[in-house]
Amino acid sequence: MARVRVRQHVNPLSHKYRQSIILPDWEKVYSKVTQPLHLDIGCARGKFLLNMAPLHPDINFLGIEIREPLVIEANQNRDSLGLNNLHFVFCNINLFLVTLLDSLPPGVLQGVTIQFPDPWFKNRHLKRRVVQPELVNILAQYLAEGGKIFLQSDVEEVAKEMGDRFLSHPSFKKQHLDLWLAENPFPIATEREIATLNKGQPVYRLLLKKT
């Protein structure tokens, strides 16, 4: 399958990305819809989940991505692997996260990953960053008690902002004593993480728990 070429960064506040989410029939997507769910926000080409899903058939995985061609490609790759515990959805998460989570069985969300989100360095673009206070509040409401959130970035400023926003909410506690988590707790690394480490550059990680 030819690799789809898309823009690396898209503005989530533009009118183009404000179209409503199209929700699937979850009973047709997952063979066991009430299994624990892991949500990967900003999944890009979905390689992380495509490799995680076969390792954990007792967990349903859901990737969210704002670039629709990547979602189409990821679902095609999912189909070619015959995975019935994985799905990808085209969605602007900052607009339709509640709609998405309301459509799922209650209490299934037990894990969230946000890995290497667009940094949006300019001050006037900071509102485009994915981890906004509203997203934190929503995840605090829907994530099951004891659920985990894993954050990582190769930009320290972005990782710190993400962490600060979650830790400012009373529902979330850091699960390590050091400022940053030394190792990725998952057996699969994203393409961006591999590339960053291969260049000898640091990755800033945080693991949080809903208490």
N, C-alpha and C positions, 0 to 999 in steps of 0.2 A: 504494500500500500504506500502510495506517495505521501511524503510528509507535507502537511498543510502549512503554508506560510501565512502568518498573520502578524499584525502589529504587536510589538512587545508590550506597549503601554496604551491603555484606552482610558478615556475620561469617564468614570462612572456617573458623573453628574450631567452628562450630555443627554439631550432628548433621545438620541438613538438607543440608549441603554435603559430607558425608563419604561419599556414595554412590559406588560404583565407577564409573570411567570406562567408557563404551561405545565401544570402538574400532571404527572403520570398516575396511572392506576397502580398503587403500590403492591396490591395483591398479585398483579401480573409481573411486576418488576422483580420482586424478591420471592424466592420459594418459601421462606419463612419470615413473614413481614414483622413478627413481634420479637425477633432477635434483637440483641443490643445493636445500636447504630453508631457508627463512627462517621463524623462529618469532616470533610477536608475542604476548607474554604480557600478558593483561589487555586484550584487543582491543576491548572494549565493543561498539559497533555495527558494528565492522569497516570503517569508512570508509577508514582508512589502507590496509588491504590490498585493499579493493575497487578502490582507485585505483592501487595499486602493481602488482597482478597483470597488468593489461593492458599495462603498460609493460615487463614482464620475463617474457615467455612461457617463457624458458629457466630460470626459477626457480620452484619450488613454494613457495607461501605457506600457512602454517598459523596460524590465530588461535585462541587459547585464552581462554575467558571463563567466569567462575563463575556468571553470571546466564543461565540457560537460555533465557528468552524472547529475549534479544538474539542468542544463537547461532542460534536458529531463524530469526529475522528476517534475520540476515546471510547464512545459507545460501540463503534464498529470494532475496535480492538477488543473490547469486552466480549462482544458476540463471538469473535473468532476464537477466543479462549474458552467460551462456554461457561462463563461465570454467572451464577444466578444469585449472588450476594453482593452485587456491585452495580451501581448506576451513576450516570453523570447527567447533570441538569444545567441548562443555560439559564443564568439568573444573575441579576444585580442584587447581591446579598444585602446591601445596605437599604434596599427598598422593600424586599420581599422575603426576608428571613422569617418573619412571623407567619406569613401565608404558607411558607414551605413547612415549617415545624408544626403548624396547626393541622396540616394534612396527614401527618404521620401518626401512628399509634402513640398514645400518651406514655411517657416514661421510657421510651426506647433510646433516647439520645444519651450516650454514656461516654463519648469521646469526641474531641474537636482538635483539629490541627490547623494552624495558620502558619504557612512556611514561606519565607522569602516574599512577602507581599511587596507590591510596587512602593518604593520609598517616597516618591513625590517630594523632592527636596525643597522646592521653592515655597516660601511662606504662604503665598496665595493659593498654593495647591494642597496644603496640609489637610484640608477638609475632604480631599479625595482619598485619603488613606482608609484602609478597610476597617481598622479597629477604632471605632468611634464609641463614645459612651453609650449610645443607644444599642449598639451591637452587644456590648458587655452586659447591659441590663437584660436583653432578650435571652442571651445564653444563660444568665443566672436564673432566669425563670424556667427554661426548658431543660437544661442539663440535669440529669438525675443526680441525686445526692451521692457523693463519692466519685462523680465523673471527673475526668481529667481533660485539661487543655494544654496542648503543647504548642509553644511559640518559638520560632527561630527566624533569624535574619543575618545577613552578612553586613548589615549597617547597624552599628551599635545604637545610634540615636533612635532608629525605628524600633529595635528590640526593646529599648528602655521605655519608650512611649507605650508600646503595646503592654508591657509588663505593668507599668504604672497605672494604666487605665483598668486593667483587671484587678490589680491588688488594691486599688482604691475602693473597690466594691467589697462589702463585708462577706459576700458568699465565697470569695476565692482566697486561697492560701498557697504560698509557694511551697514546693515539696523538696527543696534542697537548701542547705545552709549557705553555700557559696552564692556569690552574686549571679553567676551564670552556671548552667548545667554543663558539666564537662563532656558528656557523651550523649548521643542521640539514643533515647530509650527504645526506639523502634529498630527492627532488623533491616529495614529498607531506608536508604537515603534518597532524597530527591536529586534530580540532575543538577540543580543549582548548588546543593550542598556538596556534591562530589566535585564539581568544578571549582568551588571556592577552596575546599581543602587541598585539592591538587595544586593550587597556586600558592599554598602555604599561608593562606589568609584565615583569620579567625571566624568562627560562627558563634553567634550569641544566642543561647537557648534558655528557655524557661519552661518549667513544668509546674502547672497549677492544679489544684484540686478544689472541687466544690464541697464546702463543709456544711 
